[in-house]
Amino acid sequence: MHAMGEAYEEGTRNACAPCHSHQGFLDVVAKNTPATFTPTAADPAKYQNNYVATASALTLPGAISCFTCHSSLHTTYAGTEFSPLATTAAVKMTMWGAAKEINFTKTDANLCAKCHQPRPVTAASGNVIDYSKLVSDPTATYPLSTLGYRTGVHYGTQGSMAAGVGAIEFGTGYTNSVHAAGASCGACHMAPPSGFGGGHSFSVLSSAHGSTSPTTNFNGCNVTGCHSAAPLSASSAKYKDAVAAIKTKLASLEDKINTISPANGDILQAETDGTYHGYFSIYDPASNPNGNYKNPSAPAAPSSSWTQAQIDLNATKPAMVLTNAQFGAVINYQMVYRGGGKGIHNYPYISTLLDNTLAAW
């Protein structure tokens, strides 16, 4: 998907470019750009996200390529030039304004986590929200003035889930899989090829992309020192039971979130195929015209993007009301669903996270 330009769509936006373009990524690596939020000079009550690419990196951003990750590729043409990688440093999490970090024991995984990390949820001030209050004050009403259809942590939660850090940790009892210390992203996603999977496809699927009957490449799992003594396959109980357990718990959380306000409809927006991806069912005439709930950020008068008819329709919809714990539950739903992996990245952490989230309200 990197080579197909999947990561290039937003490459000319300075806040998106660090992960959506070749030059943007190398820019934040070279400058060691901080993942912090600081007050603006014009208004100290307003904050700016410092984790952005500089303007010079946006002129010719380029799609993600071999040279994005391999900093010395095709310089000496020797077998050693695949290293060094562009970065293997611990990743300060932009979601947490650098207050937390992802740091894998096998540090090559930090290269992947640099982009595959959740994005921040921000308040009206522009600063990251106080996530701790979602846990410490669970019954308080979450301030919804900035809530919208796309509010959340984006799609890059894999690094966070695999490392077992960064979710809204209700309750206790969190532990990590041996994967967190004993494996790396490349161990499975760049495993010896099988069919269409492995190698620089980065795919764990041995079937073609979009296949209606996907098959998995277990070559990375079954190497010596991992699952070689009892090799995994699609029919292995160890694999199937873990996937089924996470699927059931995630579905239970999905149902509980959607019945928060039964008279007003689902809290999560259903996709055209009936599945839920963690978006809020909030009306937006451009991106979510079928939203169940009122958009709190709608303009008061017709604008370049909203007509009077759209403003009037929005006014007929009920306001979404969530407690801190319920809002945190949606973030955790996004964390698990959008992290993919079906719980395999870090089963103990993800399983406990879902159990504790279900019990949080």
N, C-alpha and C positions, 0 to 999 in steps of 0.2 A: 504493500500500500504506500510505502514511502516513495518507491520508484515510480508509481503510477501518479504521483502528484497529490496524494491524499492530504499530505501535510502542507501543501503550498497554497491552498485556497485563501487563507487569511494572511499571507506572507507580507503584505504591504502595510499592515497595521502594527504600530510600534509595540502594543501590548501583546499582540498575537505572534509577531515575528520570531521571538526567541524559540518557539517550538514549531512554527509553521514555515520557516524558511532557512535555507542554508546559511546565508550571511547573518541573519538575525541570531541564530544559535551560536555561531562562532563569535559574534559580537559580544554577547553576554558572558561567554566563556573567557574570552581574551580580557575583558574589562572587569571580570569577577563582579558583575553587576549584583548589587544586594537585593535580596527578596523582601525588602522592607517597605513600609508605608510611612511617609513623613509629612508633617504639615506643610502646606504651600506657603510661599512667601507673600502672596496677595491676601490670603485669609488663613490664619493659623488654625481656624476651626475646620478647615477643609484639608483633606489628605490626598496625596498623590501616590500612586503605585510606582516604586522605583525600578521594578523588574520589567524594563522595557528595552527595546533595541533603539540605538541611536539613529538619527535621521540618515546618516551615511550608509547604514546597513540596509535601508529600505529602497535605495535607488535601483539596485539589481539584486533582489533578494534570493532568487534561485530556489529550485526545489531541493528537498533533502536528497543527498547523494552519498556515494562512497566516501567522498572527501569531507563530508560533514562529521563523520565519526573517526576516520583515520587521518590524523593530522599530517602524517609524513608519507602518505601513499604516493607511489610513482615518483619518488625522488632518487632513490638508489637502485630501485628495481631488484632489491634483495628480499629474501623471505622474511627478514626481520622488520620490514617497514610497515607491517600491519600494526605495529606498536611504535610509539605510544598512541593511545586513543586520545581523542580531543580533550576529554576530562574523565577522571575517575574520582574526583573529590566528593566529599559528603555533600548532599543536596539540601540546602536550606529551603524549607517549604514556603512557597509564596502564599499558599492558602493560610498559613499561620503567621504571615509577616515575618518569617525567619525565626520564630520562637521555637519551632520544632524542625528536626532534620531527618532525612532518610540517609542511612549510611550502611550499606551492605558489607558484610565481611568479605565477600568476593567483590572487590570494588569495581570491577568492570560493569556490574549491574547499575552502579551509580550513573554511568553514561546514559543508560536507558531512562532511569528515574529522573534525570534532569528535565526531560519533557513529559514523561509519563507520571506526572504528579497532579493532584487535584488543584483546581484554581480557587482563588479566594471568594468568599461570600462577603460583600461589602455593605456597610450601612450608608445612610444618607450623607454622612460626612465624607465618604470615600474611603474611610479606613475599614480594615477587616472587622467583622462583628466580634463581640466578646463570646466566643464559643463556650467558655466555661460556664456562662449563665444558663445555657441550655440544659446543663446538668445540675448546677447548684440551685437554680430557681425554676424547676420544671413546670410549675403550674401557672406561672405568670404568662400573660398574653404577649406573644411575639410581635414586635412592631412591624407592621406590614407595608409601610409607606414605600419601600423600595422593592417589594415583591413583584415579580413578573413571571411570565411563562418560562423563561430560561434561567431563572435564579437557581444557583447551585454550583457544583464543583466541576462542571464540564466533563469531559470523557477521559481524562488522563489519570485515573485513580489507581492504575495497576501497581505502580511503585509503592504507593502508600499501603495498599492492601497486602502486598507481598512482604513488606518490611514490618507490618503490624504497627503502624504509627499514623496519627493524623485524623482518625475518625472521631466522632462524638462518643466518647467512652462512658456510657452509662454503666453503673454498677462496677463490679470487680471480677477477678478471675481470668484476666487476659494472659494468654501464653501464645508463643509463636511456634509455627511448624519448623522442623529442621531445615526446611527450604530457606528460611530467612538467613541462616548462617552458613549452610552447607551447599547451597546452590546459587545460581545466578540466572538472570534473564536468558542469557545466551545458552545456558546448559540445555534448555528445552526448546527455546525459540530458534536456536541455530544448531540444533542437533544434526547428526548424520542424516542426510536426506532420505525421505521415503515418499515416492510419488511427487506431489507438488509441495510437500512440506520440508522443513529443515533448511539448513544452510542460510543463505542470505535472503530467503523468502521471509524469514522471521516467523513463519507460520507453524503452528503445531498441528495443522490439518494436512494429511497426506492427500486429501481429495482436492479437486479444483475449487477455486474461490467461487462461492455461490452455489455449490453443489446442494442438491436436495437431500442427499444421503451422505453427510460428511463423515469422514474417517479420520482417526487421530494418529499422529506419528509419535509413538512411545519410545523411540530410540534414545532420546535424551534422558528418559526416566530409568531405563534399564541398563545403564552403564555400571561398570564395577564400582562398588562403594555406595551405590544408591539402591535401586530396586532389582539388582541383578540376581539376587538369591531367589526372589519370587517375582519374576517379570510381570509388569503391568500390561494389560490389554483392555480393550473396550468392554470386555466381559468380566474383568476382575472385580470381585466384591469390594476390595479396598478402594478402587476407583469409582465404581458405580454407586456404592453406598454414600460416599462423601458427596458426590454430585447430587444425588437424590435428596440428601439431607439439607443441603444448602438451598436447593430449588424449593423444597417444601417450606423452609423457614422464610425465604424471601417472599414467596407467595403469601404466606400468613401476614407478613409485615405489609405487603401491598394491600391486602384486604382490610387490614386494620386502619391503615392511613385513609383508604377510600371511604370508610364508613364513619369518619370523624364528624361529617355533617350530612347524614343520610338524606335529609329533605332537599338538599341543594345539589346533590350529585357528587361524583368522584372528585377527590382532591387532586389526584394525578390525572394527567391528560392521556386518554387512550389514543394509541396510534391507529392508523387505518386498518391494521390487521388485528386490532383488539388488545395488543400488548401494551405494557407501560414501560417507559424508559426513564422515568424520574422527573419529567417536566411537570410544572404546575398547570392545572386546568384553569388558567387565567386568560381572559379574553384579550386578544390583540388582533386588530383587523388585518395586519400583514402576516404575522407568523402563526397565529392561533385563533382563527375566526370562530372556532367551535368551543372555545373555553366556557366552562360553567360559571366562573366567578368574575366579579368586577375587577377591572384593572385599576389599582389605586393611583397609578401615575398617568391616567388619561388626561389630556388637555381639557381646559374648561371651555375652550372655544375652538371652532374649526382651525386646523393647522395644515401644514403641507402634507402631513401623513394621516390625519384623522378628519373625516367629514362630520357634519352635524348628525347625520343618521347613525354613524358609528358611535359618536358620543352618547346619543340618546339610547342606543341599544345597550351600551355598557352600563348606563345608569339603571337599567331594569334588572341587572344581575345582582345576586346577593354578594355581600362582602365575605371574603374568606377569613375565618378566625381560627388561629392556631395558637396553642400554648408553646412555650419554649421547647418542651420535650417533644411535642409533635413536629415542630420544625426540624429539630435535631434528628428525628426519626426519618424525615424525608432526605436529609443530607446523607444519613447512613444507608438508606435505600439506594441513593445515587452511587455512593461509594462502592457498594457491593455489585449492583447491576452493571454499572459502567466500567467496573474493573475487569469484567469478563472472568475468565478462568473458572467459573462455576464453583468457586471456593477452593480449587486445587492450589492456587498460589500460596495460601496460608490458612488451611482449614481450621485449626484451633482458634485463631484470632477471629476469623470471620464468623464462625459458628457462635462463639461467645458474644460477639458484637450484635448479631441478630437476636439471640436469646435475651440479652440485656435491654436491647431497644424495644422489643416486644413487651417487656415488663416495665418499661419506663413511664407509661401512663395508662 
